Amino acid sequence: MQPQYSPMMTHYLSLKQQHPDVLLFYRMGDFYELFFDDAVLASRELELTLTSREGGGGDRIPMAGVPHHALDNYMGRLIERGYRAAICEQMEDPKLAKGLVKREIVRFVTPGTLLESSLLSEKQNNYLAAIAKGPAGYGLAYCDMSTGEFRATQLSDAQQLAGELARIQPAELLVPVNPAIWQNMAWGRTPGRLKAVQLDPSWDGVFPEHLNLTPRPDYTFNHEKAKALIAEHFKVRSLEGFGLPEFPLATMAAGAMLGYVAETQKAQLALFSTIQTYRLAEYMLLDPATRRNLELTQTARDGAWKGSLLSVLDHTQTAMGGRKLRQWLLHPLLDSYAIAARHQAVQELVAMPGLRMRLGELLGSIRDLERLTSRVAANTANARDLIALRDSLEALPGLVETVQGCHAPALRALEGIPPEIAELTARIRLTLIDHPPISLTEGGLVRDGFSPELDETRSLLGDSKDWLAAFEASEKERTGIKSLKVSYSKTFGYFIEVTHANRDLVPADYQRKQTLVNAERYITPVLKERESAILTAQERIGSMEYEIFGALRAALQPWTAELQAIAGHVAALDVFVSFAEVAVRQHFVCPAVDDSTVLEIEGGRHPVIEQLLPPGTFVPNDTRLDTEASQLIILTGPNMAGKSTYMRQIALIVLMAQVGSFVPARRARVGLVDRIFTRVGAVDDLATGQSTFMVEMNETANILNNASPRALILLDEIGRGTSTFDGISIAWSVSEYLATHVQARTLFATHYHELTALAASQPSVRNYKVLVEETADEVIFLRRVVPGGADRSYGIEVARLAGLPAPVIDRARQVLTEIERRNRISLSLRQAALDEGATEISQLPLFSTMRPTV
């Protein structure tokens, strides 16, 4: 027999039945309550006290709750643990409700739909993404609900999709699944968390690790349905203005994402004012391995921000500027004119310190316009948000005036503010006090003088305060109790407090209200009547102020698109100022970026490592690469000599130049690079059963198969994961293929000094080495890269520096001497073969296979 629950609990269960996959937060007064299994789970995950209550079903029902003002904090902890939640709000005042208070789910909270600033990283976007699949490839759409950004593109293969997903790092990814699978999805035993997503095997290998996948029925990705949904939302008849007809798969992904937002966020679709389409061909491609090896936004060792390229370049004053810088860093440009426009802006700011300082001061007074605007559009902005918006908008005229005299068009992109927005800014100042409370319903928001009706009601409340003071004085005189107090508490209302020592003096008309340890609290008919009048006035003031605030917020909403555009220009200006500030502090120079395939760097430095060393101690180096005379550099030298640093600094200088930043060098010319490949270090991939060497070969194959002549390739120690002869053979063959087939600008660092012989047969190969100074007792690393090839390795010296025991080092030297002696004849034969015109590795004797007999 089914338990007969109370009406409220029956309503809760009906909502829970519709949404079994979420934790349901049910508003009851000042708390959000959870019941049944949700309560048990929440009490464990959030360390809440698990209680119980009667619910009409016979047994007591488990219950746990959180205060309404602390919801964001608890919600953030749940999201971090991979849970999803639904917020059920009271839709009417309980005091005015007849019967059961009306409640509705107003929002689902998921990792990709967060709006609360306390749950978001200031300088990093929080993306919700969706993907669609078809014969032509994949469609990708993603949005940041906290800023209103909405972008879409189409990709030709799974590798491109995986790379773009790794670049944007969505907090939540919507993936299509068969409706039958979706209906019968195996949700975990705990509500709110998905145990496993059953996807078509064709998706294998597409998604980066640790991506939060949310399955959606594949019919929500229907092309016609998506077009209709997008057209309806943006109030357009055609999608031509967005460029979507060229991207049918991107259209499907965008439509599915809009549908998900409408379903889970109710009215939040107003956040989006446009869709921006783009092509991967507009940006330099950076695969996950490259971003990791170059440590663009976080270090490879521990994922820290400090020590990354971003940490060096980020001197932005605003949160939105910080997000813009991160976006630019992960999307280097391929248009030399657009790059030059950015460099022109930075150059002007470098040359004019007064302008740079003034802009920095103004930017420092601007809050996060993007997220403030989104909260206004979503009806979640409070009075403090509007004050922050007001202060930011009031700083804009000074910013516009300051950049009007600039020569660089990129600096003048911030044009005059529409008069209507200036009028709304003035309205905010006239309406709200400077330091309002967070609550919107308890009054204390609106300035005196704004509303005569509100002022009149407040005066009545002020009169009541005078009345209470007079009442307390008269009661002290009437009773003779000098310590008598008239006070108020939110729970018990107004009362007269008398200590126990004076209880014999309490008049007969005092009615006991509450007993304390040292006192009693009373009420009188006169005080109760006044209490009713005061509370009525307070409620009326709260209602009037909320209505005034709501009208003010609604007046701002039609200007969402304009405010977001202004925020974008301010963010870009912030990045230019940051680039200029770094350039001045670190002595960076403006690179020349053109459409050639020449890469020339004089006095190049590593932008991050240089900051970790004492000033003036980093050793600069030159570089010359092109696709003709110096296409492939074979770089030899010992470990710890600086080969990896040298290679990485070249890649970072190229990337910084195409982002629009100045670069750490005396002079730099960068022929556009369409893709940077790095193969530096490798680890076992135990999840797929791949060894270190297999991972190395997979990454090398990716480079050889996908690099164009415009790529920049960095290879470090190819072939070191196998036997000496196999390794040399692979390294030689890979280098030769890069020189003869791929013909991309390449740096190949190796300990196989035998590879220096390749320069004799390939005119585009050049040998360089890292200088060392040898003494009788040690090797000194000079960090200088010069033409020529090393004729030996220094592994034993490095092993000594690492602290291997002296007997081990001595024995290693003995073995090395014997091997070198045994192979002296083979080395002589190799040189003779080269002198006689040998051009293939099969013609070059390498090492003898004889074992040492020391």
N, C-alpha and C positions, 0 to 999 in steps of 0.2 A: 504494500500500500504506500503510495506517494505521500511524503510529509506535507502537511498544510502550512506553508510558510506565510508570514505576514505580507501585506501588500508591498511594502518596501523591499523585502527580501525577494519576493516573487519578481519584482521589476529588475532587481540586480541580477538574478539568475537568468532572466530572459536576455539581458544584454550579454551576459557571459556566454550563453549558449550561442549567440550570434558571432561572438569573437573569442573562441576558446584559446587562440594563440597569443593572447596578450594578457598582461597584468592589468586588472581593472581597478583604477583609483576612483572611488565613489564619494563625491562630496557630501559631507554631513556637517553642517555648521562650519566651524573653524578647522575641520580636519578632513583629509581624504582617507577613507577607510578601505581596507581590503578584507575579504572574507574567504572562508573555506581554504582550499589549497593555496590560493594566492596569498592569503594572510600568513600561512605557514612558511611559504617560500620567502616572502618579503621580510618576515621576522628574522630569518636566517641570513639572507643576503645583506640586509640593511641594519642588522643588529637592533631590531625593534622589539619591544615587549609584546609578547603574544598573549592576548586576553581572549575573552569570549563574551557572547551576549545571547539573549533569547531572540529567536527568530521565528517562532511559531511552528517549528518543525519537530518539537519534542526535545531533542538533544541541543545543548548549547553549541553555538556556531563559532569557530575560531575567528578572531578578528585582530587586525593590527592597523595602525594608522600613523599618518605623518601630519604635522601642522601645515596648513595651507600656505603659509609664508615661507616654509622651508622645502616646498615641493621640488624646486629646481635642483637643490643639492642632492636629494635622494634620487631624483630621476637621472642625474648625471652618473651616479654610481651604478644604477641598473643598466644604463646604456653601455657603460664601460665593460660590464659583464656579459653583454650580448643579448639583453632582454629588450622586448618591445612592450609598450604600455599604452593604455587608453585612459583619457581624462574625461570623467563624467561629472558635469557641473550642474549646480542648481540653477534652473532657468527662471526662477521667480523667488521673491522674498518669502521665506517660510512664515513670516508673520501675516502675510496677506493670502497665503495659500489656503484653499478649501480642500481639506483631505490631504492626500499624498502630494508632497512637493514635486513639481515637474522637474525632471532631470533628463539630460541628453549627453551623449558622447560628443564632445566638441572638437576633439583632436586625438590622433594617434601619434605617439612619440616613438620615432625610429631613429637609427643612427644618422640617416641622410636627411632628416627633416627638422633638425634642431634649429630653433630660433633664439633661444635664451643665451644672452651674452656670457653668462656664467658657465655655460657648458661648451663654449666654443673657444678655439685658439684665436687670439686677436689677429695674428698676422698669417693665418693659414685658412684657406677656403675649406668649407665642409660640403662636399659634393654628393648629391644623389644622382645616379647614372642609370641608364637603361640601354640594352643592346638588342638589336634585331639581326636576323640572319636570313640570307637569300642567295640565289645563284651568283649574284654579282659581288658578294662579299658580306660585309657587316655594316650595320648602322649603329652609331653611337650618339646618344644625347646625354647631356649632364647639366645640372643646375645647382646653384647655391641659394637655398631659400633665405639665407640670412642677408644676402646682398642683392638678390634679384637677377643674378647672372644666369643666362640660359644659352647653351651652345650645342651645336650638332654638326656631325661630319659623317662621311662614308669612307670605309676602308676596304681595301681589295683583298686582304688575307688575314688569317688569324694572328700572324706575327705582328702586323701593324696594329691590330686591335689590342693585343697583349701589351705592346709598347705604350700605346696611348693610355690604357687603363693604369699602367704602372706610373705614367707621368702625372695623371690627374689625381690618382689615389682616392677614388671615391669612398666615402664612408659607408655607402650602401649601393648595391648594384642589383637592378631589376633584371631578371632573366626569364625568358619564356619557357613554359613547360606545358606538356600535354594536359588538357583540362581534367582528364581522369586522374592523372597523377597529382594534379594540384588539389583536387577535391579530397583525395585520400592520402594527402601528404603525411608522412610519418613524423609528426611533431614529437618533440622530446617529452619525457614524462613530466618535466617541469613546465608550467605555462610560460609563454612569452619567449621561449628560446627554441629555435629550429634545430632539431637534432641532425638532420641530414637533408641535403637537397638532391633529388634524383634528376639528373640531367641527361640529355642525349649524349652518347659517347663522343660525338663530334665536337663537343665543347672541351674535351680533355686537352690540357696544356694551354688553354686560352687565358685562364684567369690567374693573376698573380696570387701568391700565397697570402693567406690571412684576409682575403677579401670577404666582406660581409654580403653574401648572396641572399636575395629575397625572390622567391619564385612567384611568377605571375602567370595566369592562364594565357596561352598563346593567342587566343582570340582578341585579347586586349591590344595586340600588336598589329591588328588588321590595318592595311594601308588606307582603305576608304574611310574606315572609322577614325583613323588617326587624322586624316586631312580634315574631316568634318569637325573634330574636336578642337584642332588648332585654329581653324577658321572661326569657329564660334567663340573661342576664348579671346582671340585678338581682334574680333569684330572686323574681319576682312573677307572678301569674296574669293580672293586668290592668294596662293602661297608664294607667288612669284617674288614679292617684295622681300621675302626671307631667303630666296635662293633654294627653297626646298624641292621644287620640281626636279632639279638635277640630282637630288639625293633621296630617292624613294625609301631606301632602308633607314636613313636617318630620320625621315618623316615618321616611319613606323615607331622608331624608338622614342621620338619626341612625343608622339601622341600617347603612347603607353605611359610615359612618365607623367604627362599632364593628367591622365586619368587616375594614376596612383595618388598624385598630390590632391586632386579633387576628392578622392575617396577617403583619404586619411586625414587631410588637413582642413576639410570643409571650405571655409571662405578664403583660404590663403592663396588662391590662384591670382589674386590681384597683385601679388608680388612681381609678376613677370610682365614687362612691357614690350619685349621683343625677343626674337630668337636670332642669334648670330650663327651663320653657317661658316665653315672654314674648310680648307683642304690641307692635308699634311704637307703638301708641296710648298706651302708658305713658310714652313719652319724647318730648321735643322732637326733631323731625327736623332734622338738620344735614347738608346735602349736601356733597360734596367741595369745591365752590367756596367755600362758607361757612366750612368749617373752615380752608381755606387762607387766605382773606382775613382771617379773625379771628386767625390764627396761634395756634390753641389749644394745640397740642402741639409745634409747630416753626415757625420763621420761614419766610415765603414766599420770601425771597431765597436762602437757602443751606441751608434745612432744619435749622438749628441749634436745639438745645433752649433755650439761653440767648437771651432775648428773646421767648420765647413766654409765653402766659398761664400755662401749667403751671409754668414756671420761677419765676414770681412766687409762685404758691400753694403750691408743694411745699416744706414744711418737715417732711415726714414723717421719722420716725426708723427706720422699717423698710422693707424692700424691698416687702413685701406691702402696706403702707400706700401706698407710691408707686404701685403698680399699681392699687389701689382708687381713688385720687384720679384717675388717668388715666381709668379706667372711668367714674367719676361725671361727669367733665368732658365726656366724649363722649356721655353719656346724661342730660341734664338732665331733671328730673321734670316731670310734668304734673298731679300730685296736690298741691293746696295744703296738705292736712293732712300729707302725708309731708314736704313742704318745710318746713313749720312745725316739725315734730319735729326736723329737722336744725338749723334755726336756734336752737331752744330749747337744744340741746346745745352749740352754739357759744357762745350767749349766756352760759350758766352758766360755761363755761371762761374767757370773756373777763372775767367779773366776779370770778373767783376765781384770781388769779395763783399762789397757793400750790398749789392743786389742779393747775393747768396745768403748773407746774414739776415737781411730783412725778410726774405721769403721763409727762411727757417723759423723766424719768430712768429710769423703769421700762421704757418702750417702747424706750429706747436699749439695753437689755440683752437684748432679744428678737431672735433671729435670724429667718430666713425660714421660719416654721413651715409655710407652705403647701408650699414646695418640699422641705423636709426630710421632711415627711410623705409626699409623693409618692415620694421616693426610698426611704423605708422600705417603702411599699406595693409598689414595683417591684423590691425586693430589690437595689437598687443603692447603698443607704446604706452608708457605711463607718463606722469607729469614731469618726472626728472628727465626722461628721454626727450620730451619736447623742449625743455630748457636747454639741454645739450645741443639739440638741433638749432634752437634760436641762437645760441652763442656761436655755433659754427657758421651759420648763415650770415651773422653780423660781421664775421671776419672776412667774408668773401669780397665785398667791395674793395677793401684794402689790398687784397690779393690781386684782383683784376686791375686795379690802378697801377700796382707795382710792375706787372708784366706787360702792360700796354706799350711801354717804350722799348721792349726787347726786339731784337732783330730776328731771332730764331722763331719760325712759325710754330714749332712744337711748344714753345713757352707761351705763345699768345693764344693757344687753343681755348683757354678759359676766357670766354667772352663775358659781356655784361650780364648781370643777373636780371631775369624778367621782372618788371615792376610788380607783378602780382605776387611773386615770391617775397619780394621786399615788404609788401603790404602784409602778407601773412606772418612774416617775421616780427613786424611791429605789433601785430595782433597777439602773438604769443607773449610778447613783453607786457602788453597792456592787460592781458588776461591772467597770467599765472604769476605767483610769487616766485622769488629767485631760488628759494630752497624748499620746494614742496615735499610732502611726505610721499612714500611709495604707494600707500593705499589710495585708491581713487574714490572710495565710497564713504569715507569718514570725515570729509571736509578738510579745510586748511589748505586748499589748492589755489583759490582765486583771490586776486588782489582786492583790497578795499577800494570802492569807488567804481568798480567795473559794472556791477549790477545793483541798481537802487533797491530792487526787491530783496536781493541777498543781503545788502547792507542793513535793511530794515529788520530782517529776521535775526541777523547777528546782534543788532542793538537790543532786541528783546532778550537774547541770551546773555548779553552783557548786563542788562538790568537784573537778570536772575542771579548773576554772580554777586552783585551788590546786595540783593535781597538775602542771599545765603549768609553773607558776612554779617548783615544786620540781625538775621535770625539767630545766628550763633551768639552774638553779643547779648541779645535779649534773653536767650535761654540760660546763659551763664548768670545773668542777674536774677532771673526768676527762680532758678534752682539753688543758687549759691555755690554751684560746682565750677570752680575757676579753671579746672583742667578739661572741661567739656569741649568736644570738637565735633564740628559738622564736616563730614568727609564723603568721599565717593569712591566706589570700586565698580569695575565693569561687571562683576558678577552679581553684586548685591545692591547696586544703585546707591542712592543717598541715604545716609544714616547719621545718628547721633551716637558718639562713642563716649562711654563713661567708665572710669576705672572701677574695679571692684571695691576699692576703699571708699567710694562715694555712692555705692548702690543704695544706701538708705535714704539718700536725698533725691532719688529719681521720682518724678511726679507720677501720678496715677494714669495720666493720659499717654505715657510712653509705652509703646508696644515692642516687646523683645523681638529682635530680628536675627541676631547671631551672638553666640557666646565664644569669647576668646580666652586665652590663658589668664590674662591680666585685666580684661575689660569685657563689658557687654555693649552690644550695638542695638540701638532702638530706632523706631520710626514713629512719627506722629501724623495724624490726619492732615494737618496743614503742610508738613514737609512732603508727604506723599503726593498731595495735590500739586505742589510746586515741582516735584520730581517729574511728574507726568508732563507738565508744561515744558520743562527744560528738555526732556528726552524727545518730545515731539518736535521742538525747535531744532535740536541737533540732527534728527533724522531728516527734517525738511532741508536743512542747510546742506547735509551730505548729498541728498537727492538733487538739489539745485546745482551744486558745484559739479557733480558728475555729469549732469546734462550739459552744462556750459563747456566742460572739458571735452565731452563727446562731440559737440558741434565744432569745436576747434580742431580736433583730430580729423574729423570728417572733411573739414575745409582744406586740409593739407593733402588728402589722398589723391585728388585729381592731378596733383603735380608730381606724382611718383616718378614718372619717366624723366621729367626735366631734372629732378633732384638726383636721380641715379646718374644721368649724363654729367651733371656738374661734379658729382663725386668721382667719376672716372677721370675727368680732367685734373682734378685736385690730386688724385692718387698718382697720375703720371708726372705731374709737376714735382711731387714729393720725391719720386724716384730720381728725376733729373738732379734735384738738389743733393740727394744722397750720393749719386755718382760723382758729382762735382766735389763734394766734401771729401770723399775717399781719394779722389784724384789729387787734390791739393795736399792732403795729409801724407799720402803714401808715394807721392811723386810719380803718378801714372801719366802716360802720354796718350794723345789722341791717335789711334791707329788709322791708317789708310786702308779702306776696304773696297775692293774692286771685283770685277768679274773675271779676273785672270785665275791661273792656278799656281801663282807664286806665293810662297810664304817666307817672308824675311823678317827676322827679329834680331835686333841689336840690343845686347845687354838685357835679355829677358830674365825675369825673376818669378818665383812661385809666390802668388799673392797671399797665400795662407802661411806657408812655412816661414816666409820672410818676417811675418809678424811675431813668430814664436822665438826668433833668435835676437840676440843683442843688435842694436842698430849698426848697420854698416858691415855686418859679418857675413851676410848671404852673398855667395859668389854668383854674379850674373853670367849668362852665356849667350852666344849668338846661335842662330839657326838659319839655314837656307834650304828650302825644299821647293821643288817644282815638279812638273810631270815630264820633264825632258832630261836635263843634265844632272839633276840631283833629286830623283824621285824616291829613292829608298836609301835610308841611312842605316848601315849596320853599326850599332853602338856597342862597343866592348869596354870592359873594365870590371873591377872587383865589386862584390857586394859592399854596400854601405858607402860606395863612392859617389852616389847621387844620380845614377842612371834613371831610376823611377821618378825622382823629383824633376829631373830635366824633361822627361817625356810628358809628365803631367802638366808642367807649367806651360809647355807649348800648347797643349789641348785647352787649358784654361784661358790662355791669352786669346786663342782663336774664338772660343765661346764668348768671352767677355766682349770682344770686339763686335761680334754679331748680335749681341744683346743690346749694344749701344753704350757700353761702358768704356772708359779709358782703360789702358792696360799697363801692367808693370814692366816697362822696358824703356830704353833710350829712344828707340824708333821701331815701328812695326808696320809692315804691309801684309795684309791678309787677303789673298784671293779666296772668294767665297767657298766655304766648306758646307756640303749638304748633309754630311753625317759624320759623326765621330765614333770610331770603334775603338774599344780598349780591351785587350786581353792581358790582364795584369793579375797574376795570382789565381789560384783555384782552390776549391774545397770539395770534399766528398759530398755528393748528393745522395744521402742514404735513403731518402724517401722514394727515389726512383731506382735505387740500386746502382748508381753510377759512381765510378771511382774518380779521384782527382784528375787522372789523365783523361778519362772519358769526358768529363766536364770541359777540360781544356780543349780537347779535339772538337767538341760540339760548338764551343764558342769560336774556335778558329774556322770551322766550316761555315758558320754563319757569316763571318767576315768575308771569306773568299767568295761566297755565293751571292752576297748582297751589296758589296761595296762598289760604288761607281768611281770613275776617275776624279770626281770632286770630293771624295771622302778624305778624311784624315784618319790614319790607322796607327795605333800604338800597340806593339806586340812586345811582351816581356817574357823571355825565357821559354819560348816555344820548344817543346820536345824534352823538357827536363824531367817529365814524369815517367820516363821509360829508360831503357838501357842506353848507354852512351852512343852506340852505333845507330840504333833506331832513332834516337833523339836528333843526332846530327843530320841524319838522312831526311827526317821530316822537316827540320828547321831549314835546311838547304832548299828542299823542294818548295816549301811554302814561300820562302824569300824569292826564289826564282819565278814562281807563278805570279807573285805580286808585281815583280818587275816587268814581266813579259805580257801578262794578260790583264790584270786589274789596273795597273798603272796609276794607282792612287798614291798621294803623298804618304809616306810610311816611315816610321821609326821602329827599328827592330833591335831591341836590346838583348844581348845574349852573352853567355860565358863560353860559348863555342867559338873561340877565336879562329877556328878553321873556316868559318863563314866569310872571313874577310877576303878569301880568295875569289868570292863571287864577283867582286868589283873588277877583276881582270877580264871576265867574260861578258859582263853586263854594263854597258856604258852609262846607264842611269843610276847605278849603285855607287854610293860613296861610303867610305869607312871613317868612323869617328871613334874616339876613345876618351875615357875619363882619366885624366892624369893622376898619377900617384907618385909619391917620392919614397924610395926605398932606402933604408939605412940598414946597418948590420942587425939591428934589434927590432925594427918595426916598419910598418907601412903607414905613410901619412897621406891621407886623402886630400887632394888639392881642389876637388869639385870643379875643375876646369875641363870643358869639353873642347877637344881640338881635333883637326884632321889626323887620320892614321888609325891603325888597328892595333889592339893589344896582342902580344905574342904569347901570353901565358895567362893563367888564372891566378887568383889570390885567395882561394878558398881556405887554405891552411892558415894564413895570417888572420883572416876574419874569424876562423874558429878559435884561434888563440885569444883574440880580443873578446870573444864571447865567454872565455873562461874554461875551455876544455883543459883537462889535466896535462901537465908538461910531458909525461911519458907518451900520452896519446899524440900530441903534436909532434914530438920527436920521431915516433914511429911512422906517422903520416909522411913526414919529410923523407924518410928513408925509402918508403914505398914509392913516393913520387919520383925520386931520383932514379930508381931502378926502372920504372915504367918509361921515363923519358929516355934513358939509355937504350932500352930495348926498342924504342920506336924511332930512334934517331935516323935509322936507315930508311924507314917508311916515310918520314918527313922529307928526307932528301929526295926520295923517289917522287914524291908529290910535287916538289918544286921543279924537278927536272921535267915532269910531265907538263906543268904549266908553261915552262920555258919553251917546250916543243909545241905549244898551241892546244893543249887539252881544254875542252870547253864543257864537258859533262862530268858530273860527279862520279859516274862509273869509271872514268878514266883517272881519277885521283886516288892514289893509295892513301889510306887514313892511318889507323892504328894497327899495330900487330896485335894478335889475340893472345900472345904469350903472357903468362902470369908472372908476376915478380917473384924472384927467388932470393930475397934478401936474407 
